[in-house]
Amino acid sequence: MQIKLLTTENIDEVCLLHLKTLADLSSVFGLPFLKNFYSLLISQRGVHLCFGAFTKGEIIGAVTVTKNMHQTHVFLNGLITAQTFIMILRALFSGRVTPGRLIKRLLFEYKLKHLLPESHIGIITFCVKKEYQRQGIGSALFRKVLKQLNLKFNKLYVDTRVENTVSLTFYKAMGFKVLYTLYDAVILMYQQNPAKSDLAGLVL
């Protein structure tokens, strides 16, 4: 197994991995959105880290990280098109996404901007094929991210859904601490030089 930087040649495969393993709203936006999404992340190397775990030429895991979440949000907002809204409506009518979940996510994104530093470093996506989970693939990807960031950061943030116990268990095993529980999501933080915080574990 090798951990390598993702390139534009890997976009189609990474998108399929994303669709199969992540039940987030970005999956609802559809394949065209995801292709533009990963194309943007991979091409903006100064802002993003994009690594894949490869075995026998197959991508079995991937992680994307931003060094500046505010800048990344500006980039990603430019990807929202009329087609994106059509895909959301289809997902709502088909029952793949409930109105409540959509509203909670929008409220979460709004609240998040006021809770975390505007230009924080954060994990955007993290996925490993189900059949390769619990084999050290995710740990290897995370160690690669830390090595690449080196000492240029103090805190790294990620969010996941409360019900996603697999992700929560993984992040906690990697050293992340629960910072906030907000709506149906959990915000976790990895800190190089951890110190006690009165905010840790806060439920909002």
C-alpha positions as CSV (number, residue, x, y, z in Angstrom):
1,M,0.0,0.0,0.0
2,Q,1.3,3.4,-1.0
3,I,0.2,6.9,0.1
4,K,0.6,9.4,-2.8
5,L,-0.7,12.8,-3.8
6,L,-3.9,12.6,-5.8
7,T,-3.7,14.0,-9.4
8,T,-6.4,15.0,-11.9
9,E,-6.1,11.5,-13.3
10,N,-7.6,10.1,-10.1
11,I,-10.7,12.3,-10.0
12,D,-13.2,9.8,-11.5
13,E,-12.0,7.0,-9.1
14,V,-12.0,9.3,-6.1
15,C,-15.5,10.5,-6.9
16,L,-16.8,6.9,-7.0
17,L,-15.1,6.2,-3.7
18,H,-16.7,9.3,-2.2
19,L,-20.2,8.3,-3.4
20,K,-19.8,4.7,-2.0
21,T,-18.5,5.6,1.4
22,L,-19.7,9.1,2.4
23,A,-23.4,9.8,3.1
24,D,-22.9,13.6,3.2
25,L,-24.8,16.2,1.3
26,S,-22.0,16.6,-1.3
27,S,-22.8,13.1,-2.4
28,V,-26.4,14.3,-3.0
29,F,-25.1,17.1,-5.3
30,G,-24.3,14.5,-7.9
31,L,-21.3,13.3,-9.8
32,P,-20.7,16.4,-11.9
33,F,-20.4,18.5,-8.7
34,L,-18.1,16.0,-7.2
35,K,-15.8,16.0,-10.2
36,N,-15.5,19.8,-10.1
37,F,-15.2,19.6,-6.3
38,Y,-12.1,17.3,-6.4
39,S,-10.7,19.0,-9.5
40,L,-10.6,22.2,-7.5
41,L,-9.1,20.7,-4.4
42,I,-6.4,18.8,-6.3
43,S,-5.5,21.7,-8.5
44,Q,-5.2,24.2,-5.6
45,R,-2.1,22.6,-4.1
46,G,-1.1,25.7,-2.2
47,V,-4.3,25.6,-0.2
48,H,-5.2,21.9,-0.1
49,L,-3.5,18.5,0.6
50,C,-5.1,15.6,-1.2
51,F,-3.7,12.1,-0.6
52,G,-4.8,8.7,-1.8
53,A,-4.0,5.2,-0.5
54,F,-3.2,2.9,-3.4
55,T,-2.9,-0.8,-3.6
56,K,-2.3,-2.6,-6.9
57,G,-3.2,0.7,-8.7
58,E,-6.6,0.9,-7.0
59,I,-7.5,3.8,-4.7
60,I,-8.8,2.3,-1.4
61,G,-8.8,5.5,0.7
62,A,-8.5,9.3,0.3
63,V,-8.2,12.4,2.5
64,T,-8.5,16.0,1.6
65,V,-7.4,18.9,3.9
66,T,-7.5,22.6,3.6
67,K,-4.9,24.9,5.1
68,N,-7.5,27.8,5.0
69,M,-11.1,26.8,5.4
70,H,-12.4,30.3,4.6
71,Q,-10.6,30.4,1.2
72,T,-11.8,26.9,0.5
73,H,-15.4,27.9,1.2
74,V,-15.0,30.8,-1.3
75,F,-13.8,28.4,-3.9
76,L,-16.5,25.8,-3.3
77,N,-19.3,28.3,-3.3
78,G,-18.4,29.0,-6.9
79,L,-19.2,25.4,-7.8
80,I,-22.9,25.7,-6.8
81,T,-25.0,25.9,-10.0
82,A,-28.7,25.5,-11.0
83,Q,-28.0,21.8,-11.5
84,T,-26.8,21.5,-7.9
85,F,-30.2,22.8,-6.7
86,I,-32.0,20.4,-9.0
87,M,-30.1,17.5,-7.5
88,I,-31.0,18.7,-4.0
89,L,-34.7,18.9,-5.0
90,R,-34.6,15.4,-6.5
91,A,-33.0,14.1,-3.3
92,L,-35.7,15.7,-1.2
93,F,-38.5,14.4,-3.3
94,S,-37.0,10.9,-3.4
95,G,-36.5,10.8,0.4
96,R,-32.7,10.4,0.2
97,V,-32.4,13.6,2.2
98,T,-35.1,15.0,4.6
99,P,-35.8,18.7,4.8
100,G,-34.8,18.6,8.5
101,R,-31.4,17.2,7.7
102,L,-30.8,19.8,5.0
103,I,-31.9,22.7,7.3
104,K,-29.7,21.4,10.2
105,R,-26.7,21.2,7.9
106,L,-27.2,24.8,6.6
107,L,-27.6,26.0,10.2
108,F,-24.5,24.1,11.2
109,E,-22.4,25.6,8.4
110,Y,-23.6,29.1,9.5
111,K,-22.9,28.5,13.1
112,L,-19.5,26.9,12.4
113,K,-18.2,30.2,10.9
114,H,-18.7,31.8,14.3
115,L,-17.3,29.0,16.4
116,L,-14.0,28.3,14.7
117,P,-11.2,30.6,13.5
118,E,-12.1,31.9,10.0
119,S,-9.0,30.5,8.3
120,H,-8.7,27.3,10.3
121,I,-7.0,24.1,9.0
122,G,-9.5,21.3,8.5
123,I,-10.2,17.9,7.1
124,I,-12.7,18.3,4.2
125,T,-13.2,14.6,3.2
126,F,-11.9,11.3,4.6
127,C,-13.0,8.0,3.2
128,V,-11.8,4.4,3.1
129,K,-13.4,1.5,1.2
130,K,-15.5,-0.5,3.6
131,E,-13.6,-3.8,2.9
132,Y,-10.3,-2.1,3.8
133,Q,-11.5,-0.4,7.0
134,R,-9.8,-1.3,10.3
135,Q,-6.6,-2.3,8.5
136,G,-4.6,0.9,9.2
137,I,-5.4,2.7,5.9
138,G,-7.0,5.7,7.6
139,S,-4.2,5.9,10.2
140,A,-1.6,5.9,7.4
141,L,-3.4,8.7,5.6
142,F,-3.7,10.7,8.8
143,R,0.0,10.3,9.6
144,K,0.8,11.5,6.1
145,V,-1.3,14.6,6.6
146,L,0.4,15.4,9.9
147,K,3.9,14.8,8.3
148,Q,3.0,17.1,5.4
149,L,1.7,19.8,7.6
150,N,4.8,19.4,9.8
151,L,4.9,22.1,12.5
152,K,3.0,24.6,10.4
153,F,-0.2,24.1,12.4
154,N,-1.3,23.8,16.0
155,K,-5.0,22.8,15.6
156,L,-6.7,20.7,13.0
157,Y,-10.5,20.5,12.9
158,V,-13.0,18.0,11.4
159,D,-16.8,17.5,11.7
160,T,-18.9,14.4,11.4
161,R,-22.4,13.3,12.1
162,V,-23.4,12.3,15.6
163,E,-24.7,9.0,14.3
164,N,-21.4,8.2,12.4
165,T,-19.9,6.1,15.3
166,V,-17.2,4.6,13.0
167,S,-15.8,8.0,12.1
168,L,-16.1,9.3,15.7
169,T,-14.2,6.2,17.0
170,F,-11.5,6.6,14.4
171,Y,-10.9,10.3,15.1
172,K,-10.8,9.8,18.8
173,A,-8.3,7.0,18.3
174,M,-6.1,9.5,16.3
175,G,-6.1,11.9,19.2
176,F,-9.0,14.2,18.3
177,K,-11.1,15.6,21.1
178,V,-14.8,16.5,20.9
179,L,-15.1,20.3,20.9
180,Y,-18.7,20.9,20.2
181,T,-21.9,19.0,19.5
182,L,-24.1,21.1,17.3
183,Y,-27.4,20.0,15.8
184,D,-26.7,16.5,14.4
185,A,-23.0,17.0,14.0
186,V,-19.8,16.8,16.2
187,I,-16.9,19.1,15.8
188,L,-13.5,17.6,16.8
189,M,-10.1,19.1,17.2
190,Y,-6.6,17.7,17.0
191,Q,-4.0,19.7,18.8
192,Q,-0.3,19.3,18.6
193,N,0.3,20.8,22.1
194,P,-3.0,20.1,23.9
195,A,-4.0,22.2,26.8
196,K,-7.2,22.0,28.9
197,S,-10.1,24.0,27.5
198,D,-13.3,25.1,29.1
199,L,-15.0,24.6,25.7
200,A,-14.1,21.0,25.3
201,G,-17.2,18.8,24.9
202,L,-19.6,21.7,24.8
203,V,-23.1,20.9,23.5
204,L,-24.8,23.8,21.7
